[in-house]
């Protein structure tokens, strides 16, 4: 049987033995009444890490983002965001469906936004255009290749927005913290609200956390219930999240190291892509190629699973279940593909 190296996403990670034990032994209560002590501990721990007053545990990152949008907007408002961000392109139109809002998108090909682009949209409100209620940003920025936004640059950017509310989609904020040697609080500090996923690089089986001012998070609990996300004895899964926060962040550096090795391999295999492997700073190898889906299909036949984020952009993601030996196997698979293409 062909060996399998799964690089489709860091969401394929498996919970660790310590997580499974914590889940089995979790002290639980009814979180609908705020009485699950393990959930309370997870929310408090995440809030402390990102420097926010309060936090709420939710089933998914999409739900966390959608709750934030409901908190910071009114129907008909405009949200400024990068055109390829998750909240714009990968949530099945949920913002329009759930909050009756619209996006004004700006270029985010480099993984960060240009201040002038954002200020121009804000200024356009004076010309009878819709009210801009918030900015949404993503750190790390997945489509550009897991690009981290440096804390100082982000803080300066937000300080220039005149008090506009900012939601930080920090699904992989832990990767940004490790890559930039910066605290989570420094990265999240300028944002009004921030969310992070526990079920990607940190290996928890399910769940995300949304944090912000205490008054907003109280409203977030109402919106969570409206979206069907209120849970009961959720401490069973929150326990894995606590293990993730306490023991799985530092090891993300291994994922980044292996991704850098893969980036170099892909750059050599597909020079026509003009992919700069130095741009890979976290755990995502992503580059443009006119035949992106062919690349994915050819590698899948050899047991190397990846994906596309657009018709002409591939993505391969390292995680805890990817070993150094797996990287060597990918190197052999790429060598086989390229040697056959030259025949």
C-alpha positions as CSV (number, residue, x, y, z in Angstrom):
1,X,0.0,0.0,0.0
2,X,1.2,3.5,-0.8
3,X,2.4,5.4,2.3
4,X,0.1,8.3,3.3
5,X,1.4,11.7,4.4
6,X,-1.6,14.0,5.1
7,X,-0.7,17.6,4.5
8,X,-4.3,18.8,3.7
9,X,-4.6,20.8,6.9
10,X,-3.6,20.9,10.5
11,X,-7.2,20.1,11.4
12,X,-6.4,16.4,10.8
13,X,-4.3,16.3,14.0
14,X,-5.2,13.6,16.6
15,X,-5.6,14.4,20.3
16,X,-2.6,13.4,22.4
17,X,-2.7,10.6,25.1
18,X,-2.6,13.4,27.7
19,X,-5.7,15.0,26.1
20,X,-7.6,11.7,26.0
21,X,-6.8,11.1,29.7
22,X,-7.9,14.7,30.6
23,X,-11.1,14.2,28.7
24,X,-11.9,11.0,30.5
25,X,-11.3,12.5,33.9
26,X,-12.8,16.0,33.3
27,X,-14.9,17.5,36.0
28,X,-18.1,18.7,34.2
29,X,-21.3,20.7,34.8
30,X,-24.0,22.3,32.7
31,X,-22.2,25.0,30.7
32,X,-25.7,26.4,29.7
33,X,-25.9,27.6,33.3
34,X,-22.2,28.5,33.4
35,X,-21.5,25.6,35.8
36,X,-18.9,23.6,33.9
37,X,-15.7,24.2,35.8
38,X,-13.4,22.9,33.1
39,X,-15.0,25.2,30.5
40,X,-14.7,28.1,32.9
41,X,-11.0,27.3,33.4
42,X,-10.3,27.1,29.7
43,X,-12.1,30.4,29.0
44,X,-10.1,32.1,31.8
45,X,-6.8,30.6,30.6
46,X,-7.3,31.7,27.0
47,X,-8.4,35.2,28.1
48,X,-5.3,35.6,30.2
49,X,-3.0,34.5,27.3
50,X,-4.5,37.0,24.8
51,X,-4.9,39.8,27.4
52,X,-8.7,40.1,27.3
53,X,-11.2,40.4,30.1
54,X,-13.3,37.4,29.2
55,X,-13.7,34.6,26.8
56,X,-16.3,32.1,25.6
57,X,-15.8,28.5,24.3
58,X,-17.5,27.7,21.1
59,X,-17.6,24.6,18.8
60,X,-15.7,26.1,15.8
61,X,-13.7,28.9,14.5
62,X,-16.4,29.8,12.0
63,X,-18.9,30.2,14.8
64,X,-16.4,32.4,16.8
65,X,-15.9,34.7,13.8
66,X,-19.6,34.9,13.1
67,X,-20.4,35.8,16.7
68,X,-17.8,38.5,16.6
69,X,-19.4,39.9,13.5
70,X,-22.8,40.0,15.1
71,X,-21.4,41.8,18.1
72,X,-19.6,44.5,16.2
73,X,-22.0,45.2,13.4
74,X,-25.6,46.1,12.6
75,X,-27.5,44.9,9.5
76,X,-26.4,46.8,6.4
77,X,-23.0,47.7,7.8
78,X,-19.7,47.3,5.9
79,X,-16.9,45.1,7.1
80,X,-13.4,45.8,5.7
81,X,-11.4,42.7,5.2
82,X,-8.7,41.2,3.0
83,X,-10.4,39.6,-0.1
84,X,-9.0,36.1,0.6
85,X,-9.5,36.0,4.4
86,X,-11.3,33.1,5.9
87,X,-14.3,35.2,7.0
88,X,-14.8,36.4,3.4
89,X,-14.0,33.4,1.3
90,X,-14.2,30.2,3.4
91,X,-17.4,30.5,5.5
92,X,-20.0,29.8,2.9
93,X,-21.4,33.4,2.9
94,X,-22.2,33.2,6.6
95,X,-21.7,36.9,7.3
96,X,-24.5,37.8,4.8
97,X,-26.7,35.0,6.0
98,X,-26.2,35.5,9.7
99,X,-25.6,39.3,10.1
100,X,-27.0,40.9,6.9
101,X,-23.7,42.7,6.4
102,X,-21.5,43.3,3.4
103,X,-17.7,43.3,2.8
104,X,-15.5,45.9,1.3
105,X,-12.4,43.9,0.4
106,X,-8.9,45.0,-0.1
107,X,-5.7,43.3,-1.4
108,X,-4.1,40.9,1.0
109,X,-1.8,39.0,-1.3
110,X,1.1,39.7,1.0
111,X,-0.7,38.5,4.1
112,X,-1.2,42.0,5.6
113,X,-3.3,44.9,4.6
114,X,-2.3,48.3,3.2
115,X,-3.4,51.1,5.5
116,X,-4.2,53.5,2.7
117,X,-6.6,51.0,1.2
118,X,-8.5,50.7,4.5
119,X,-8.6,54.4,5.2
120,X,-10.0,55.1,1.7
121,X,-13.0,52.9,2.4
122,X,-13.5,54.5,5.8
123,X,-13.4,57.9,4.3
124,X,-15.9,57.0,1.6
125,X,-18.7,56.9,4.3
126,X,-18.7,60.7,3.9
127,X,-19.8,60.2,0.3
128,X,-23.1,58.6,1.3
129,X,-21.6,55.1,1.2
130,X,-22.6,52.4,3.8
131,X,-21.4,52.7,7.4
132,X,-18.1,50.9,8.1
133,X,-18.5,49.3,11.5
134,X,-15.4,47.1,11.8
135,X,-12.2,45.7,10.3
136,X,-11.5,42.0,10.2
137,X,-7.9,40.7,10.0
138,X,-6.3,37.3,10.0
139,X,-3.1,36.3,11.8
140,X,-1.5,34.1,10.6
141,X,-2.9,34.8,7.1
142,X,-3.6,31.4,5.6
143,X,-4.0,31.9,1.8
144,X,-0.7,33.8,1.5
145,X,1.2,30.9,3.2
146,X,0.6,31.3,6.9
147,X,2.0,34.8,7.0
148,X,2.3,36.3,10.5
149,X,1.6,40.0,11.1
150,X,4.2,41.4,13.4
151,X,2.9,42.8,16.6
152,X,4.3,46.3,16.4
153,X,3.2,46.7,12.8
154,X,-0.3,45.6,13.6
155,X,-0.5,47.9,16.6
156,X,0.6,50.9,14.5
157,X,-2.0,49.9,11.9
158,X,-4.9,49.7,14.3
159,X,-3.9,53.0,16.0
160,X,-4.4,54.8,12.7
161,X,-8.0,53.7,12.3
162,X,-9.6,56.2,14.6
163,X,-11.1,53.8,17.1
164,X,-12.7,51.4,14.5
165,X,-13.6,48.1,16.0
166,X,-11.2,45.3,15.0
167,X,-11.8,41.5,15.0
168,X,-8.7,39.3,14.9
169,X,-9.2,35.9,13.3
170,X,-6.4,34.2,15.1
171,X,-7.2,30.7,14.1
172,X,-3.5,30.1,14.0
173,X,-2.4,32.9,16.3
174,X,-0.3,30.5,18.3
175,X,1.8,29.9,15.1
176,X,2.2,33.6,14.7
177,X,3.4,33.9,18.3
178,X,6.0,31.2,17.9
179,X,7.2,32.5,14.5
180,X,7.6,36.0,15.8
181,X,8.8,35.2,19.3
182,X,6.0,37.4,20.6
183,X,3.4,36.9,23.3
184,X,-0.2,36.2,22.3
185,X,-1.3,39.3,24.4
186,X,1.0,41.5,22.3
187,X,-0.4,40.1,19.0
188,X,-4.0,40.4,20.2
189,X,-3.8,43.5,22.2
190,X,-4.9,46.1,19.5
191,X,-7.9,44.0,18.5
192,X,-11.4,44.5,20.1
193,X,-12.1,40.7,19.8
194,X,-9.9,37.8,19.0
195,X,-10.5,34.1,18.4
196,X,-8.3,31.1,18.2
197,X,-8.8,27.5,17.2
198,X,-7.6,24.7,19.5
199,X,-8.2,22.0,16.9
200,X,-5.5,22.9,14.4
201,X,-1.8,22.9,15.4
202,X,-2.6,22.4,19.0
203,X,-4.2,19.1,18.3
204,X,-7.4,19.3,20.5
205,X,-10.2,17.4,18.9
206,X,-12.7,20.3,18.7
207,X,-13.3,23.9,19.8
208,X,-12.3,27.5,19.5
209,X,-12.3,30.4,22.0
210,X,-13.5,34.0,21.4
211,X,-12.2,36.7,23.8
212,X,-12.8,40.4,24.3
213,X,-14.3,42.9,26.8
214,X,-16.5,41.3,29.4
215,X,-19.6,43.1,28.3
216,X,-19.2,42.0,24.7
217,X,-18.5,38.4,25.8
218,X,-21.7,38.3,27.8
219,X,-23.5,39.3,24.6
220,X,-21.5,36.6,22.8
221,X,-23.0,33.9,24.9
222,X,-26.5,35.0,23.7
223,X,-25.3,35.0,20.1
224,X,-23.7,31.5,20.6
225,X,-27.1,30.2,21.8
226,X,-28.9,31.8,18.8
227,X,-26.5,30.0,16.5
228,X,-27.0,26.7,18.2
229,X,-23.6,26.6,19.8
230,X,-24.5,26.4,23.5
231,X,-23.2,23.2,25.0
232,X,-23.9,21.3,28.2
233,X,-21.3,19.1,29.8
234,X,-18.7,20.6,27.5
235,X,-15.8,20.1,30.0
236,X,-15.2,16.8,28.3
237,X,-13.8,18.6,25.2
238,X,-12.6,21.7,27.1
239,X,-10.2,19.5,29.0
240,X,-8.4,18.7,25.8
241,X,-8.2,22.5,25.1
242,X,-6.5,23.1,28.4
243,X,-3.9,20.5,27.7
244,X,-3.4,22.1,24.3
245,X,-2.8,25.6,25.8
246,X,-0.5,24.3,28.5
247,X,1.7,21.9,26.5
248,X,1.3,22.2,22.7
249,X,2.3,25.7,21.8
250,X,6.1,25.5,21.9
251,X,6.1,22.4,19.7
252,X,4.7,24.4,16.8
253,X,8.3,25.4,16.0
254,X,8.8,21.8,14.7
255,X,5.9,22.3,12.3
256,X,7.5,25.5,11.1
257,X,10.9,23.9,10.6
258,X,9.4,21.0,8.5
259,X,7.3,23.4,6.5
260,X,10.4,25.4,5.6
261,X,12.0,22.2,4.4
262,X,9.0,21.4,2.3
263,X,8.9,24.9,0.9
264,X,12.4,24.5,-0.4
265,X,11.5,21.2,-2.0
266,X,8.4,22.6,-3.7
267,X,10.3,25.6,-4.9
268,X,12.9,23.4,-6.6
269,X,10.3,21.0,-8.0
270,X,8.2,23.8,-9.6
271,X,10.5,26.7,-10.5
272,X,7.9,28.0,-12.9
273,X,5.8,29.0,-9.8
274,X,8.5,31.5,-8.8
275,X,7.8,30.5,-5.2
276,X,10.1,32.0,-2.6
277,X,10.6,29.4,0.1
278,X,11.8,32.1,2.5
279,X,8.2,33.4,2.6
280,X,7.2,30.3,4.5
281,X,7.5,31.3,8.1
282,X,5.0,29.1,9.8
283,X,3.4,25.8,8.9
284,X,1.8,26.5,5.5
285,X,3.4,26.0,2.1
286,X,1.2,27.8,-0.4
287,X,2.0,29.1,-3.9
288,X,0.4,30.0,-7.2
289,X,0.7,27.6,-10.1
290,X,-1.4,27.5,-13.3
291,X,-1.9,23.7,-12.8
292,X,-2.4,23.7,-9.1
293,X,-4.9,20.8,-9.1
294,X,-2.7,18.7,-11.3
295,X,0.1,19.1,-8.7
296,X,-2.3,18.0,-5.9
297,X,-3.6,15.0,-8.0
298,X,-0.1,13.8,-9.0
299,X,1.1,13.8,-5.4
300,X,-2.1,12.2,-4.1
301,X,-1.4,9.2,-6.3
302,X,1.9,8.8,-4.4
303,X,0.2,9.2,-1.0
304,X,1.1,12.8,-0.4
305,X,-2.2,14.6,0.3
306,X,-2.6,18.4,-0.1
307,X,-5.2,20.7,-1.4
308,X,-6.0,24.0,-3.2
309,X,-7.4,27.2,-1.8
310,X,-8.2,28.5,-5.2
311,X,-8.1,27.1,-8.8
312,X,-4.5,28.1,-9.2
313,X,-3.1,28.0,-5.7
314,X,-1.9,24.9,-3.8
315,X,-1.5,24.4,0.0
316,X,0.3,21.9,2.1
317,X,0.2,22.1,5.9
318,X,2.5,20.6,8.5
319,X,1.3,19.5,11.9
320,X,2.0,17.2,14.8
321,X,1.4,14.0,12.8
322,X,4.0,15.0,10.2
323,X,7.5,13.6,11.0
324,X,11.0,14.3,9.6
325,X,10.7,10.9,7.8
326,X,7.5,12.1,6.2
327,X,9.4,15.2,4.8
328,X,11.9,12.8,3.3
329,X,9.1,10.8,1.7
330,X,7.6,14.0,0.2
331,X,11.0,14.7,-1.3
332,X,11.1,11.3,-3.0
333,X,7.5,11.8,-4.2
334,X,8.4,15.2,-5.7
335,X,11.5,13.7,-7.3
336,X,9.4,11.0,-8.9
337,X,6.9,13.5,-10.2
338,X,9.5,15.8,-11.7
339,X,11.6,13.0,-13.2
340,X,8.5,11.6,-15.0
341,X,7.5,15.1,-16.3
342,X,10.9,15.4,-18.0
343,X,10.6,12.2,-19.9
